[in-house]
């Protein structure tokens, strides 16, 4: 009897511990109407009720077939509690259908504006017609997944104008999750298109962005441009993660209009960030290239970041079909120090092979200015970068970017041994360094350059150049000449 009593006590203890660990939702408010009158059954009323106490649920069972549209005539109430807004309960929703609830704004004001809670969750909604579609202010542990933002309720075209801010704007707070893994949970995919920008993170740390389709349609194969960057991380937004090193974590970033910071991913004065496994300019099928009239990834005063992962799924593919202007696939400026670049494929497909629809980048493959101690590539599996088909140098290192390592990369040749040189004929090099000390260029293939394979000018104390294949194919057995010298030093 005593043994039985002890067992029952253990079971009850475990039960109550699990109960304490689980989120507790006190009240479920069900939206049954598309009206915006602030009366029982509509969404405005449900938000106001949920704001009265923490841990409530807003769900939907609006009568009628197909997608149900709730049109706000003014901005919805600001959400101040850790509410769970769940569009998946609306009849007709499935993991492949997309959201069955559309929240449409009046063309101005905030959409879903969340201020302060820990643990807000929103899923399976289409949100359009607002100047600020989704905003998280000082939120922690919030989740936004399976939402279509800035597009129509079929996910096939834009709805409304670009707005004043990004589709999802996060300021303050930490540990928020946008999207999810597309292999394990394809229904978690967010679409963020036809907005001023995709996702903007300001003074917010430790967030992750996975499995999002930005500036494309629901298939990831048709462009729906945003006006500016796909992702902005700025102002001490440390340790943010864009994509990941496993299958399904990467994001698709499609066509944009250009200007502002003139890139797709912008990281400003934010350290220890990670960008891995993303298609930048390459569609979800991996077969077609979008027009990107700006640069790819731009680090502006960002240090200790990992750009690219060491697995095949962690590869960043950075391509364009435009090649206009002098924009670079990857650019570092303003003391972007001690960053690591592994497995970035520039102007090739996800296997590192030639991609017929890719255009030359108008600028360089990787450009470093005033940034020290950076590592570009390595000799271990998964560390090689492939840098092809640029109008300017494959890698440029200048303006005091000392102690840079360029190791184990293919520059001007694809993984399937096809010549895709860097630098137009008669100008620019595979690797160009101007007045750099402590430079290491080791174990690279550097071929098909518009001018020299390697060009070292200015003071270059402590430079080491060894074990490179210059002007040959990957095996070193076939000539793939540079147009100038293999190695040019001191002029």
Secondary structure, 3 states (H helix, E strand, C coil): CHHHHHHHHHHHHHHHHHHHHCCCCCCEEEECCCCCCCCCCCHHHHHHHHCCCCCCEEEECCCCCCCEEEECCCCCCCECCCCEEEHHHCCCCCCCCCCCEEEECCCCCEEEEEECCECCEEECCEEECCCEEEEEECCECCEEECCEECECCCCCCECCCCCCCCCEEEECCECCEEECCCCCCHHHCCEECCCCCCEEEECCECCEEECCEECECCCCCCECCECCCCEEEECCCCCCEEECCCCCCCCEECCECCCCCCCCEEEECCCCCEEECCEECECCCCCCECCECCCCEEEECCCCCEECCCCHHHCEEECCCCCCCCCCCEEEECCCCCCEECCEEECECCCCCECCCCCCECCCCEEEECCCCCEECCCCCCCCCEECCECCCCEEEECCCCCCEEECCEECECCCCCECCECCCCCCCCEEEECCCCCEEECCEECCCCCCCEEEECCCCCCEEECCEECECCCCCCECCCCCCCEEECC
